Amino acid sequence: MLDDFFAMNTFTLTDHRSEEVIIRDDVAIHRHRGTISIKPKADTTVLQLDVIYLDVLRKNKNGDWKIYIHSVNESK
């Protein structure tokens, strides 16, 4: 489903800004926001959404941070 979405649309994230990072041992929380623009390749319409993100990251056994949970919601 996601492959089709990205094949049929142009996706842009602008005005991205990090607002908070909390790190405890091998878990981190990252709160950030930005503006998503989605433009269908077969159309001229552009959908723009101000969104907020909440990511939970975990450090793997090699010490690399990996996204464990990614959440995005429209900003009100």
PDB file as gemmi writes it, atoms N, CA and C in Angstrom:
CRYST1    1.000    1.000    1.000  90.00  90.00  90.00 P 1                      
ATOM      1  N   MET A   1       0.828  -1.184   0.000  1.00  0.00           N  
ATOM      2  CA  MET A   1       0.000   0.000   0.000  1.00  0.00           C  
ATOM      3  C   MET A   1       0.881   1.258   0.000  1.00  0.00           C  
ATOM      4  N   LEU A   2       1.910   1.297   0.848  1.00  0.00           N  
ATOM      5  CA  LEU A   2       2.782   2.472   0.892  1.00  0.00           C  
ATOM      6  C   LEU A   2       3.567   2.640  -0.400  1.00  0.00           C  
ATOM      7  N   ASP A   3       3.982   1.534  -1.010  1.00  0.00           N  
ATOM      8  CA  ASP A   3       4.694   1.628  -2.285  1.00  0.00           C  
ATOM      9  C   ASP A   3       3.825   2.332  -3.328  1.00  0.00           C  
ATOM     10  N   ASP A   4       2.553   1.958  -3.393  1.00  0.00           N  
ATOM     11  CA  ASP A   4       1.620   2.597  -4.336  1.00  0.00           C  
ATOM     12  C   ASP A   4       1.444   4.077  -4.020  1.00  0.00           C  
ATOM     13  N   PHE A   5       1.307   4.397  -2.743  1.00  0.00           N  
ATOM     14  CA  PHE A   5       1.125   5.800  -2.337  1.00  0.00           C  
ATOM     15  C   PHE A   5       2.302   6.653  -2.792  1.00  0.00           C  
ATOM     16  N   PHE A   6       3.520   6.206  -2.523  1.00  0.00           N  
ATOM     17  CA  PHE A   6       4.687   6.991  -2.892  1.00  0.00           C  
ATOM     18  C   PHE A   6       4.934   6.981  -4.402  1.00  0.00           C  
ATOM     19  N   ALA A   7       4.502   5.945  -5.088  1.00  0.00           N  
ATOM     20  CA  ALA A   7       4.634   5.907  -6.551  1.00  0.00           C  
ATOM     21  C   ALA A   7       3.669   6.887  -7.218  1.00  0.00           C  
ATOM     22  N   MET A   8       2.515   7.123  -6.598  1.00  0.00           N  
ATOM     23  CA  MET A   8       1.481   7.971  -7.201  1.00  0.00           C  
ATOM     24  C   MET A   8       1.512   9.415  -6.721  1.00  0.00           C  
ATOM     25  N   ASN A   9       2.316   9.725  -5.698  1.00  0.00           N  
ATOM     26  CA  ASN A   9       2.320  11.051  -5.105  1.00  0.00           C  
ATOM     27  C   ASN A   9       3.740  11.553  -4.878  1.00  0.00           C  
ATOM     28  N   THR A  10       3.867  12.882  -4.872  1.00  0.00           N  
ATOM     29  CA  THR A  10       5.109  13.521  -4.469  1.00  0.00           C  
ATOM     30  C   THR A  10       4.913  13.994  -3.035  1.00  0.00           C  
ATOM     31  N   PHE A  11       5.826  13.638  -2.172  1.00  0.00           N  
ATOM     32  CA  PHE A  11       5.717  13.898  -0.739  1.00  0.00           C  
ATOM     33  C   PHE A  11       6.875  14.796  -0.323  1.00  0.00           C  
ATOM     34  N   THR A  12       6.560  15.931   0.353  1.00  0.00           N  
ATOM     35  CA  THR A  12       7.596  16.859   0.793  1.00  0.00           C  
ATOM     36  C   THR A  12       7.353  17.244   2.249  1.00  0.00           C  
ATOM     37  N   LEU A  13       8.411  17.278   3.041  1.00  0.00           N  
ATOM     38  CA  LEU A  13       8.341  17.758   4.423  1.00  0.00           C  
ATOM     39  C   LEU A  13       9.148  19.048   4.506  1.00  0.00           C  
ATOM     40  N   THR A  14       8.489  20.124   4.914  1.00  0.00           N  
ATOM     41  CA  THR A  14       9.170  21.410   5.051  1.00  0.00           C  
ATOM     42  C   THR A  14       8.950  21.947   6.458  1.00  0.00           C  
ATOM     43  N   ASP A  15       9.690  22.979   6.785  1.00  0.00           N  
ATOM     44  CA  ASP A  15       9.572  23.651   8.082  1.00  0.00           C  
ATOM     45  C   ASP A  15       9.707  22.669   9.249  1.00  0.00           C  
ATOM     46  N   HIS A  16      10.580  21.659   9.077  1.00  0.00           N  
ATOM     47  CA  HIS A  16      10.762  20.657  10.128  1.00  0.00           C  
ATOM     48  C   HIS A  16      11.539  21.263  11.287  1.00  0.00           C  
ATOM     49  N   ARG A  17      11.040  21.035  12.497  1.00  0.00           N  
ATOM     50  CA  ARG A  17      11.751  21.513  13.681  1.00  0.00           C  
ATOM     51  C   ARG A  17      11.584  20.514  14.829  1.00  0.00           C  
ATOM     52  N   SER A  18      12.697  20.241  15.463  1.00  0.00           N  
ATOM     53  CA  SER A  18      12.722  19.368  16.622  1.00  0.00           C  
ATOM     54  C   SER A  18      12.336  20.189  17.845  1.00  0.00           C  
ATOM     55  N   GLU A  19      11.465  19.646  18.670  1.00  0.00           N  
ATOM     56  CA  GLU A  19      11.008  20.388  19.845  1.00  0.00           C  
ATOM     57  C   GLU A  19      11.499  19.813  21.163  1.00  0.00           C  
ATOM     58  N   GLU A  20      11.733  18.506  21.209  1.00  0.00           N  
ATOM     59  CA  GLU A  20      12.160  17.905  22.474  1.00  0.00           C  
ATOM     60  C   GLU A  20      12.730  16.519  22.223  1.00  0.00           C  
ATOM     61  N   VAL A  21      13.812  16.210  22.919  1.00  0.00           N  
ATOM     62  CA  VAL A  21      14.393  14.870  22.907  1.00  0.00           C  
ATOM     63  C   VAL A  21      14.654  14.479  24.354  1.00  0.00           C  
ATOM     64  N   ILE A  22      14.155  13.312  24.725  1.00  0.00           N  
ATOM     65  CA  ILE A  22      14.370  12.775  26.070  1.00  0.00           C  
ATOM     66  C   ILE A  22      15.051  11.423  25.902  1.00  0.00           C  
ATOM     67  N   ILE A  23      16.179  11.233  26.582  1.00  0.00           N  
ATOM     68  CA  ILE A  23      16.917   9.971  26.485  1.00  0.00           C  
ATOM     69  C   ILE A  23      17.037   9.363  27.874  1.00  0.00           C  
ATOM     70  N   ARG A  24      16.652   8.107  27.975  1.00  0.00           N  
ATOM     71  CA  ARG A  24      16.789   7.333  29.212  1.00  0.00           C  
ATOM     72  C   ARG A  24      17.348   5.968  28.843  1.00  0.00           C  
ATOM     73  N   ASP A  25      18.581   5.743  29.206  1.00  0.00           N  
ATOM     74  CA  ASP A  25      19.250   4.466  28.925  1.00  0.00           C  
ATOM     75  C   ASP A  25      19.219   4.170  27.417  1.00  0.00           C  
ATOM     76  N   ASP A  26      18.546   3.082  27.011  1.00  0.00           N  
ATOM     77  CA  ASP A  26      18.529   2.703  25.600  1.00  0.00           C  
ATOM     78  C   ASP A  26      17.221   3.048  24.894  1.00  0.00           C  
ATOM     79  N   VAL A  27      16.450   4.003  25.479  1.00  0.00           N  
ATOM     80  CA  VAL A  27      15.191   4.459  24.883  1.00  0.00           C  
ATOM     81  C   VAL A  27      15.213   5.979  24.792  1.00  0.00           C  
ATOM     82  N   ALA A  28      14.760   6.502  23.649  1.00  0.00           N  
ATOM     83  CA  ALA A  28      14.678   7.950  23.463  1.00  0.00           C  
ATOM     84  C   ALA A  28      13.304   8.315  22.913  1.00  0.00           C  
ATOM     85  N   ILE A  29      12.836   9.486  23.276  1.00  0.00           N  
ATOM     86  CA  ILE A  29      11.582  10.035  22.755  1.00  0.00           C  
ATOM     87  C   ILE A  29      11.923  11.328  22.035  1.00  0.00           C  
ATOM     88  N   HIS A  30      11.431  11.460  20.818  1.00  0.00           N  
ATOM     89  CA  HIS A  30      11.683  12.657  20.011  1.00  0.00           C  
ATOM     90  C   HIS A  30      10.336  13.249  19.589  1.00  0.00           C  
ATOM     91  N   ARG A  31      10.103  14.499  19.991  1.00  0.00           N  
ATOM     92  CA  ARG A  31       8.877  15.213  19.613  1.00  0.00           C  
ATOM     93  C   ARG A  31       9.294  16.289  18.619  1.00  0.00           C  
ATOM     94  N   HIS A  32       8.639  16.276  17.431  1.00  0.00           N  
ATOM     95  CA  HIS A  32       8.987  17.252  16.401  1.00  0.00           C  
ATOM     96  C   HIS A  32       7.764  17.566  15.551  1.00  0.00           C  
ATOM     97  N   ARG A  33       7.875  18.594  14.687  1.00  0.00           N  
ATOM     98  CA  ARG A  33       6.742  19.004  13.856  1.00  0.00           C  
ATOM     99  C   ARG A  33       7.229  19.510  12.515  1.00  0.00           C  
ATOM    100  N   GLY A  34       6.291  19.660  11.585  1.00  0.00           N  
ATOM    101  CA  GLY A  34       6.621  20.166  10.259  1.00  0.00           C  
ATOM    102  C   GLY A  34       5.367  20.289   9.415  1.00  0.00           C  
ATOM    103  N   THR A  35       5.562  20.606   8.153  1.00  0.00           N  
ATOM    104  CA  THR A  35       4.467  20.728   7.199  1.00  0.00           C  
ATOM    105  C   THR A  35       4.662  19.694   6.106  1.00  0.00           C  
ATOM    106  N   ILE A  36       3.653  18.851   5.902  1.00  0.00           N  
ATOM    107  CA  ILE A  36       3.672  17.834   4.862  1.00  0.00           C  
ATOM    108  C   ILE A  36       2.912  18.368   3.661  1.00  0.00           C  
ATOM    109  N   SER A  37       3.512  18.254   2.485  1.00  0.00           N  
ATOM    110  CA  SER A  37       2.822  18.562   1.230  1.00  0.00           C  
ATOM    111  C   SER A  37       2.741  17.280   0.425  1.00  0.00           C  
ATOM    112  N   ILE A  38       1.523  16.933  -0.015  1.00  0.00           N  
ATOM    113  CA  ILE A  38       1.300  15.740  -0.824  1.00  0.00           C  
ATOM    114  C   ILE A  38       0.661  16.190  -2.132  1.00  0.00           C  
ATOM    115  N   LYS A  39       1.321  15.870  -3.245  1.00  0.00           N  
ATOM    116  CA  LYS A  39       0.810  16.243  -4.563  1.00  0.00           C  
ATOM    117  C   LYS A  39       0.694  14.989  -5.415  1.00  0.00           C  
ATOM    118  N   PRO A  40      -0.530  14.644  -5.826  1.00  0.00           N  
ATOM    119  CA  PRO A  40      -0.679  13.514  -6.743  1.00  0.00           C  
ATOM    120  C   PRO A  40       0.056  13.807  -8.052  1.00  0.00           C  
ATOM    121  N   LYS A  41       0.777  12.832  -8.573  1.00  0.00           N  
ATOM    122  CA  LYS A  41       1.531  13.035  -9.817  1.00  0.00           C  
ATOM    123  C   LYS A  41       0.605  13.259 -11.009  1.00  0.00           C  
ATOM    124  N   ALA A  42      -0.636  12.791 -10.924  1.00  0.00           N  
ATOM    125  CA  ALA A  42      -1.587  12.930 -12.031  1.00  0.00           C  
ATOM    126  C   ALA A  42      -2.482  14.157 -11.883  1.00  0.00           C  
ATOM    127  N   ASP A  43      -2.169  15.058 -10.959  1.00  0.00           N  
ATOM    128  CA  ASP A  43      -3.048  16.188 -10.663  1.00  0.00           C  
ATOM    129  C   ASP A  43      -2.200  17.388 -10.258  1.00  0.00           C  
ATOM    130  N   THR A  44      -2.820  18.557 -10.182  1.00  0.00           N  
ATOM    131  CA  THR A  44      -2.108  19.756  -9.728  1.00  0.00           C  
ATOM    132  C   THR A  44      -2.478  20.136  -8.301  1.00  0.00           C  
ATOM    133  N   THR A  45      -3.415  19.412  -7.721  1.00  0.00           N  
ATOM    134  CA  THR A  45      -3.848  19.679  -6.353  1.00  0.00           C  
ATOM    135  C   THR A  45      -2.736  19.346  -5.364  1.00  0.00           C  
ATOM    136  N   VAL A  46      -2.545  20.224  -4.375  1.00  0.00           N  
ATOM    137  CA  VAL A  46      -1.556  19.964  -3.330  1.00  0.00           C  
ATOM    138  C   VAL A  46      -2.269  19.991  -1.985  1.00  0.00           C  
ATOM    139  N   LEU A  47      -2.132  18.928  -1.235  1.00  0.00           N  
ATOM    140  CA  LEU A  47      -2.676  18.847   0.118  1.00  0.00           C  
ATOM    141  C   LEU A  47      -1.554  19.207   1.071  1.00  0.00           C  
ATOM    142  N   GLN A  48      -1.805  20.186   1.939  1.00  0.00           N  
ATOM    143  CA  GLN A  48      -0.789  20.600   2.901  1.00  0.00           C  
ATOM    144  C   GLN A  48      -1.331  20.427   4.316  1.00  0.00           C  
ATOM    145  N   LEU A  49      -0.543  19.795   5.163  1.00  0.00           N  
ATOM    146  CA  LEU A  49      -0.946  19.531   6.543  1.00  0.00           C  
ATOM    147  C   LEU A  49       0.170  19.927   7.496  1.00  0.00           C  
ATOM    148  N   ASP A  50      -0.172  20.641   8.554  1.00  0.00           N  
ATOM    149  CA  ASP A  50       0.768  20.878   9.643  1.00  0.00           C  
ATOM    150  C   ASP A  50       0.638  19.687  10.576  1.00  0.00           C  
ATOM    151  N   VAL A  51       1.758  19.029  10.837  1.00  0.00           N  
ATOM    152  CA  VAL A  51       1.720  17.780  11.593  1.00  0.00           C  
ATOM    153  C   VAL A  51       2.680  17.816  12.773  1.00  0.00           C  
ATOM    154  N   ILE A  52       2.366  16.979  13.757  1.00  0.00           N  
ATOM    155  CA  ILE A  52       3.245  16.765  14.898  1.00  0.00           C  
ATOM    156  C   ILE A  52       3.631  15.283  14.908  1.00  0.00           C  
ATOM    157  N   TYR A  53       4.860  15.021  15.295  1.00  0.00           N  
ATOM    158  CA  TYR A  53       5.384  13.663  15.332  1.00  0.00           C  
ATOM    159  C   TYR A  53       5.798  13.314  16.751  1.00  0.00           C  
ATOM    160  N   LEU A  54       5.680  12.046  17.071  1.00  0.00           N  
ATOM    161  CA  LEU A  54       6.232  11.511  18.298  1.00  0.00           C  
ATOM    162  C   LEU A  54       6.900  10.194  17.931  1.00  0.00           C  
ATOM    163  N   ASP A  55       8.213  10.139  18.108  1.00  0.00           N  
ATOM    164  CA  ASP A  55       8.979   8.931  17.787  1.00  0.00           C  
ATOM    165  C   ASP A  55       9.574   8.357  19.062  1.00  0.00           C  
ATOM    166  N   VAL A  56       9.517   7.045  19.160  1.00  0.00           N  
ATOM    167  CA  VAL A  56      10.211   6.328  20.224  1.00  0.00           C  
ATOM    168  C   VAL A  56      11.335   5.558  19.539  1.00  0.00           C  
ATOM    169  N   LEU A  57      12.541   5.760  20.006  1.00  0.00           N  
ATOM    170  CA  LEU A  57      13.713   5.090  19.442  1.00  0.00           C  
ATOM    171  C   LEU A  57      14.323   4.168  20.488  1.00  0.00           C  
ATOM    172  N   ARG A  58      14.919   3.085  20.008  1.00  0.00           N  
ATOM    173  CA  ARG A  58      15.613   2.162  20.895  1.00  0.00           C  
ATOM    174  C   ARG A  58      17.012   1.925  20.352  1.00  0.00           C  
ATOM    175  N   LYS A  59      17.955   1.788  21.246  1.00  0.00           N  
ATOM    176  CA  LYS A  59      19.337   1.518  20.854  1.00  0.00           C  
ATOM    177  C   LYS A  59      19.502   0.008  20.700  1.00  0.00           C  
ATOM    178  N   ASN A  60      20.030  -0.414  19.552  1.00  0.00           N  
ATOM    179  CA  ASN A  60      20.213  -1.848  19.341  1.00  0.00           C  
ATOM    180  C   ASN A  60      21.539  -2.324  19.944  1.00  0.00           C  
ATOM    181  N   LYS A  61      21.840  -3.595  19.788  1.00  0.00           N  
ATOM    182  CA  LYS A  61      23.040  -4.157  20.423  1.00  0.00           C  
ATOM    183  C   LYS A  61      24.334  -3.591  19.846  1.00  0.00           C  
ATOM    184  N   ASN A  62      24.267  -2.987  18.639  1.00  0.00           N  
ATOM    185  CA  ASN A  62      25.440  -2.340  18.039  1.00  0.00           C  
ATOM    186  C   ASN A  62      25.589  -0.886  18.475  1.00  0.00           C  
ATOM    187  N   GLY A  63      24.620  -0.394  19.286  1.00  0.00           N  
ATOM    188  CA  GLY A  63      24.670   0.982  19.753  1.00  0.00           C  
ATOM    189  C   GLY A  63      24.025   1.987  18.815  1.00  0.00           C  
ATOM    190  N   ASP A  64      23.352   1.491  17.751  1.00  0.00           N  
ATOM    191  CA  ASP A  64      22.677   2.376  16.803  1.00  0.00           C  
ATOM    192  C   ASP A  64      21.237   2.641  17.260  1.00  0.00           C  
ATOM    193  N   TRP A  65      20.800   3.890  17.121  1.00  0.00           N  
ATOM    194  CA  TRP A  65      19.420   4.238  17.441  1.00  0.00           C  
ATOM    195  C   TRP A  65      18.523   3.868  16.264  1.00  0.00           C  
ATOM    196  N   LYS A  66      17.423   3.169  16.538  1.00  0.00           N  
ATOM    197  CA  LYS A  66      16.456   2.760  15.517  1.00  0.00           C  
ATOM    198  C   LYS A  66      15.059   3.177  15.955  1.00  0.00           C  
ATOM    199  N   ILE A  67      14.265   3.642  14.988  1.00  0.00           N  
ATOM    200  CA  ILE A  67      12.890   4.030  15.309  1.00  0.00           C  
ATOM    201  C   ILE A  67      12.099   2.766  15.630  1.00  0.00           C  
ATOM    202  N   TYR A  68      11.487   2.763  16.789  1.00  0.00           N  
ATOM    203  CA  TYR A  68      10.674   1.646  17.265  1.00  0.00           C  
ATOM    204  C   TYR A  68       9.198   1.938  17.018  1.00  0.00           C  
ATOM    205  N   ILE A  69       8.787   3.179  17.287  1.00  0.00           N  
ATOM    206  CA  ILE A  69       7.408   3.633  17.051  1.00  0.00           C  
ATOM    207  C   ILE A  69       7.477   5.017  16.415  1.00  0.00           C  
ATOM    208  N   HIS A  70       6.710   5.224  15.335  1.00  0.00           N  
ATOM    209  CA  HIS A  70       6.622   6.529  14.670  1.00  0.00           C  
ATOM    210  C   HIS A  70       5.154   6.904  14.610  1.00  0.00           C  
ATOM    211  N   SER A  71       4.816   8.041  15.179  1.00  0.00           N  
ATOM    212  CA  SER A  71       3.426   8.486  15.208  1.00  0.00           C  
ATOM    213  C   SER A  71       3.345   9.892  14.619  1.00  0.00           C  
ATOM    214  N   VAL A  72       2.365  10.113  13.759  1.00  0.00           N  
ATOM    215  CA  VAL A  72       2.158  11.433  13.154  1.00  0.00           C  
ATOM    216  C   VAL A  72       0.678  11.786  13.251  1.00  0.00           C  
ATOM    217  N   ASN A  73       0.413  13.018  13.651  1.00  0.00           N  
ATOM    218  CA  ASN A  73      -0.961  13.512  13.762  1.00  0.00           C  
ATOM    219  C   ASN A  73      -1.030  14.924  13.233  1.00  0.00           C  
ATOM    220  N   GLU A  74      -2.191  15.285  12.731  1.00  0.00           N  
ATOM    221  CA  GLU A  74      -2.378  16.657  12.274  1.00  0.00           C  
ATOM    222  C   GLU A  74      -2.362  17.586  13.481  1.00  0.00           C  
ATOM    223  N   SER A  75      -1.655  18.703  13.347  1.00  0.00           N  
ATOM    224  CA  SER A  75      -1.573  19.703  14.404  1.00  0.00           C  
ATOM    225  C   SER A  75      -2.868  20.500  14.431  1.00  0.00           C  
ATOM    226  N   LYS A  76      -3.373  20.766  15.573  1.00  0.00           N  
ATOM    227  CA  LYS A  76      -4.619  21.555  15.701  1.00  0.00           C  
ATOM    228  C   LYS A  76      -4.322  22.946  16.150  1.00  0.00           C  
TER     229      LYS A  76                                                      
END                                                                             
